[in-house]
Amino acid sequence: MSSIALGSSVKAEIGAAVKGQGLRARGKLERRRRLRDAARKVFLERGYEAATTRDIAALAEVAIGTLFVYAPEKRDLLFLILNDDLDALLESASRGLSRDQPLMKQLIRIFRPLYEYFEDHVEIGRYGLREIFLFQGEPKTNLGPEAARVYDRIDRTRSIIAATIEGLSGRGRLAKNVPGDTVARALLWLHWGHTQRWLSQPRPKAEAAINDLRRLFALVIGGLGPGSGEI
């Protein structure tokens, strides 16, 4: 009798603990959502430089100490706005790649969603790309959690492009022994520079940017010929 009662008590305690963990997790997600929405509003209304973490914490109705748990630096709040969306775009694009498609088609599959996203989020995109350029080269251990996620996404993108290039090279679709990682880094830097210049326009349009990027990538993929050419 007592063993049955004890078993019921333990189950009740476990159930309460699980429920408590669920409530804490939901509370954390809710605070994160409020911070993200508040950061977006403050950055767009006041500009990134003029915005303060105290402004954002107040609008999100969280303590400044709580804000620093999620975003130790202001740029983490900026990346908090972008990371979930951009991670999802990369994941979706990578799932849609086909090893039998030409390299250009696969590259545009990866980058098209980014241009379409930034066409709809121009100001946040401008702030975000500038901050990404500023922290390039910093040790990852010095970065806040959201900035570290940016680094991780860059690494994943480079790995996806490198694997695509090496796969096509191995199947005779590109020259033999193409250094996939080196080419991937070159393509990424070309894309970042192109995107930054494109976003500086008054009304950046995704389709025009994608067509221009295709022409730039064609030079890299096709080389400057004829033959090996001069270096």
Secondary structure, 3 states (H helix, E strand, C coil): CHHHHHHHHHHHHHHHHHHHHHHHHHHHHHHHHHHHHHHHHHHHHHCCCCCCHHHHHHHHCCCHHHHHHHCCCHHHHHHHHHHHHHHHHHHHHHHCCCCCCCHHHHHHHHHHHHHHHHHHCHHHHHHHHHHHHHHCCCCHHHCCHHHHHHHHHHHHHHHHHHHHHHHHHHCCCCCCCCCHHHHHHHHHHHHHHHHHHHHCCCCCCHHHHHHHHHHHHHHHHHCCCCCCCCC
